[in-house]
């Protein structure tokens, strides 16, 4: 089990985005307040867009010491960086184009390479070189932001895919049959070494998966990859809107 698990439910997706953005800023301020750099891993998809817009707007924009922040990505599609489905493109348009984080501290996944396996190894080596190792001598992100699909996938860790069983590699490439695409993704050893992992989940279509992942019944949760996110020495935070949380107590 993680060091702590917190579940935050807000009525609307907009309120949930504001709450999640506030928690992310809190992590940054706590880390940089100790005179240290802050290492984040962000996610793509449409759900976190409003969260990123909040970070890029007053008052949060001015409260973040962006020069002390390093940004990585937890997964990526095998498309060019200017493709509409590219996670880096989405985060750039909603956040990075609007904040003064140094470009040398933004590290997109090279997922449009011909040899995706070699590219994943390259990205893992970058993480090992830049992110301080603490928990179990693994690179320890200050916060990894994750979403979740209706079938319980998180990052690009989909049900019934080989990456779920990975114990050594921190970043892998794999073909995901259910979507017919290749993906690059963090693995559980890296995710579970983080100080904080925050799930930001909205929408009624996620409600059953949310309830299963938060269930105390291991058998019920076992089919959902997101249930395997259990930071060994860190905290996991679920920020949900009302529709995503509706089945928790059923």
Secondary structure, DSSP 8 states (H G I E B T S, - for coil): --SEEEEEEESSHHHHHHHHHHHHHHHHHHHHTTT--EEEEE--SSTTHHHHHHHTSTTHHHHS-GGGEEEEESEEESS-TTSTT-HHHHHHHHTGGGS---GGGB----TTSS-HHHHHHHHHHHHHHHS-B-GGGSB--SEEEE---TT--BTTB-TT-GGGG-SS-SEEEEEETTTTEEEEEE-HHHHTTSSEEEEEE-SGGGHHHHHHHT-S-HHHHTT-GGGG---SSSEEEEEEEHHHHTTTT-
